Structure formats: C-alpha cells, structure tokens
C-alpha cells in the first residue's frame, strides 16, 4: 500500500515532465520549501517510487528509426527455461521492453533497430537463444504517441484536478 500525499504525487508528476529540475525549482512547483521537498524526494527514491532519472534520446536522430513489436510463442513454460530465455533476451541491446503475456502470444518484445537488415540481424540472434515455436514481427509505420509519464491523475488520491 502506498502512503503518498498530494505533495508526493506533485513531485512525481513534475519530475516525469522534467527530470532536470533543481530542488529549488521542484520545491517551487509543488508548493514546498527546499528542505521538505528534498526529504520527500529522497524518500521517494529510497522507497522505489522513483526508479531512475534519465534523458529520453530521440531514436530517429541517433539512427535507430525502426520499431518492431515481436511476438514470441514457445512450447516451453517451466521456470528454468524462462530464466535462461529472459537472461538471453534482456542481454540483447535492441530490446527496449520484454513482456510475458496472456493469450495466444507468450512474450512480446519492443525492439528498435537501424533498418530492415538490422532487424534481420536481431532476428537471427533471437532464434539462437532458445527453441521457439513461433516468432511474428509487426513493424511500426508511425509512432502516434509515446510517453514514459504515468497517468498519476487517474488515481483518486493523486494530483488535484
């Protein structure tokens, strides 16, 4: 159970929008003085509400314009196999997200790469890591929305409306 109040949610929302805010700027935005704001921020980090603060890099500008959603099916479902498969897939740098799914697909990967040839190289690495019964790829034609910010306003005890 989380024990966050409106100031905590305001800090989280402000940092989701701009992770470079100084303590003074953050405190001003959320309506606290610097010391209490800093203490809350440290608690949010220590308690794991803030996992990390990062810069979001433009994938197209750095040469990784292709996004592929890869559906993986397997006949293996034991914990030992999953541990080996998860370790191998998480080690592939192209994989941004890796999910175990319900339904017809066992795993879903979000992959970024340079081009079709780059994806083919990734695919060849993927099929070497484990016996898979099926791999299906869907290339993103256009990214319409992308956000790393959680919708904290959906929480009844979250941000004021």
N, C-alpha and C positions, 0 to 999 in steps of 0.2 A: 504494500500500500504506500503510495507516495504521500508526502506531507509538504506539499508545495503550496505557497500562498500566491497572491496576485503579483507580488514583487518578484518572486522566483520565476513565475511564468513570463513576466515582462522582461526579465534579464535573458531568459532563454530566447524569447522572440526577437529581442534586439540583437543578440549575438548570431542568431540564424540569418538575420538580414545583413549584418556587418560584423564579422569576427575580428576585425582590426580595431574596434572601439577601445579607447583607453578606459581605465577605471573611472576617471573623471567624466568622460563623455557618457559612459554607460550609466553611471550614477545619476547624471542629469536627466537622461532619457527616461529612467524608471522612477524618478522622484525620491531618491535616497541620497544621503551624503556618501562620500567616497569609502569610508571605513566599513560601514554596514554593507555596502554594495560589494566590496572586496571580500568580506567574510562570507556573504551568501554565494558569491561566485566560487570561492574555494570549496565551500560545502557541496555545491552542485557538481563540481569536478570530482571531488573525493567520493561522493555518493554514486558516481557514474551517470548522472543525468547528462553531463557534457562528456562525450567520449573523446573528442579531439576538436581542435580548431584548425581548419585547413583553407587553402586557397583553391577556388574552383577554376581549373585551367580550361581554356577554350580548346576542345579536342580538334576542331577543324583547323585552327590556326597552327597547331603544333604538328599537324599531319596525320591525324587519326580520325578521318571523317566518316568512316563506315561503322555503323552499329548493327549488330546481328543478334537476334534472340534465338538461342539454340535450345531446342527441346531434346531431352535425352530420355530414352527408355532402356531399362535393363531387366533381366530376369533375376538378378542378384539383389537380395534385400536383407542380408544379415549385417550386423553391426561391424564386424571385422572388415567386410568388403567396403562398406560405406566409409569407414575411417581411412582406408587406403585410397579410395576414389576421391574423397574430399581433400585429402592432403595433396594428391596429384593435381586436381583441378585448381585448387587455390594457389598452387605454385605457378600456374600459367598466367603470365602478366597481362594477357589480353582480357581476362575475365574480370569484369568490374563487379558483377553480382552473381551469386550462386545460391539457388533456392531448391529445397526439397519440396515437391508439390503433392497435392492430392489430385485425383482424377486420372486421366489417361497418360499423362506425362509424369515421369518420375522426378526429373530435375530440369530446371530452367536456368540457363546462363545468359547473362547480358555481356556481350563481347564487343570490344572496339578494336579496330584494326585499320591498316593503311588503305587497302583496296581489296578487290576480289582475290588476287593472288595471295595477299596477306591472310585472308580468311582461309584459303586453301591450306596454307602452311599451318595455321592454327588447327584446322580440322584434322590434319594428319597427326599432329601431336595429341589431340584429344582421343582419337580412336586407338592410340597406342597405350594409353594409361589404364584402360580396363576393357573387359568384354562388354559391349553394349549391344542391345537388340535393335536399337533404332536411334538415329540422330536426324533431326529435322531442323532446317535453318530458315529463318524469316528475316530478310534484310529490311531495315527501317528505311523508308523512302524519304520521310521528312519527320523531324522532331518538332512536335507541335507544342509540347510543354515538357519542361524538365525543372525539377526543384529538389533541393535537398532539405528544404524547410518543412518541418512537421506542422500540420494544421492545428496548432495549440488552441485556436479559438473555438474548436469543436468541443472542447472539454467544458463541462458546465461550471467547473471551478477555475477555469483558465483565465484568459485575458478578459478584461472588461470590454463590452461591446460599445 
